[in-house]
Amino acid sequence: MPRFDRYLLSQLLALFGFFSLLLVSVYWVNRAVGLFDQLIGDGQSALVFVEFSLLTLPNVIRLVLPISTFVAAVYVANRLMGDSELVVMQATGFSSFRLARPVLVFGLVVMLMMSVLTHVLVPASRAALTARSAEIADNVTARFLRDGQFMHPGDGMTLYIREIAATGELRDVFLSDDRNPNVTTTYTARRALLARGDQGPKLLMFDGMTQDLDRTSRRLSVTRFADASYDLGGMLGVTAPGTRTLDEASTLELLRADAALVAEVGSSRANLLQEGHNRIAQPFLAVATALIGFGALLLGAFSRFGLWRQIGMAVVLLILVQMINTQGTGLAIRSELAWPAVYAAPVFGIGIGVFLLWLSQRPRWLSRDQRAAAGGMA
């Protein structure tokens, strides 16, 4: 690789690393606050918080890499234009496409990183995160069961336990289920035990009573029982063992989108195809954002006031690419035959970047300073 290419590529990678670290830190801190309150408030240790934070990082990094690529390309191009380095290279005979060669290599490097994230690290981290979440949710005693306190494990749910014995027996249990807008159900029991079921933990109550209050008729129905069970898995949102979410499936499984996977993840075939092809298409956005950021600034020239117009145009083009990406994703979700729409944004973005490079070397777009420099070298 020629010296200039190595120099430009090193500048791009250094700024890319800095902006990626900055954006990941900001995004992670924003999410970590809520995660910290949730885990520590539920009685988990700081080690669990660190583990969950690390498992969420691959997806956070995947989201910020295209933005970091764009910012790095714009920043480096703006600085080199300000120092007239790019103007000098153009005067020596370098075309815009020749100048953009290290930028293309930079975009391909980021694309490779995003491919590893989307196809390998993110699904693996999501699977590990789901497994750990299920383990913590299954440990209801550590999360919600604290004696002498009114707890609200879910919306419309109130739980009170007078005492938790050393053997794990729950004494004098009060459970109010207010999730049904028409009926309020209240359970009281002298004793209760926790048991694991196929769909998550269950509360086994003994020697108790159920009261159903119909809010419409204002009638109260009372049922006494010797023993009864209550599914805590549904109340706590515990995923049934053996099931996966859409994010946990591999890319090949998503591209096949067979009936078994559709039933397992509980989603439509169109959504599975969209997710699979989206994992292939999204890494190419790194190439698109790098070319757009660099190509837009090549339209300008040295100015003491900076290249704010070109930077603004690059930002507008990036927003346009994101809008196309959103529309393409929505179209692919609605129809399983529309999965090619997810490739519209990367193709459009790369096309815009190539067009900007071509436009920047047209004579009518060359600035007076660039033409003078080129004439002096001749």
Secondary structure, 3 states (H helix, E strand, C coil): CCHHHHHHHHHHHHHHHHHHHHHHHHHHHHHHHHHHHHHHHCCCCHHHHHHHHHHHHHHHHHHHHHHHHHHHHHHHHHHHHHCCHHHHHHHCCCCHHHHCHHHHHHHHHHHHHHHHHHHHHHHHHHHHHHHHHHHHHHCHHHHCCCCCCEECCCCCEEEEEEEECCCCCEEEEEEEECCCCCEEEEEEEEEEEEEEECCEEEEEEEEEEEEEEECCCCEEEEEEEEEEEEEHHHHHCCCCCCCCCHHHCCHHHHHHCCHHHHHHHCCCHHHHHHHHHHHHHCCHHHHHHHHHHHHHHHCCCCCCCCCHHHHHHHHHHHHHHHHHHHHHHHHHHHCCCCHHHHHHHHHHHHHHHHHHHHHHCCHHHCCHHHHHHHHHHC
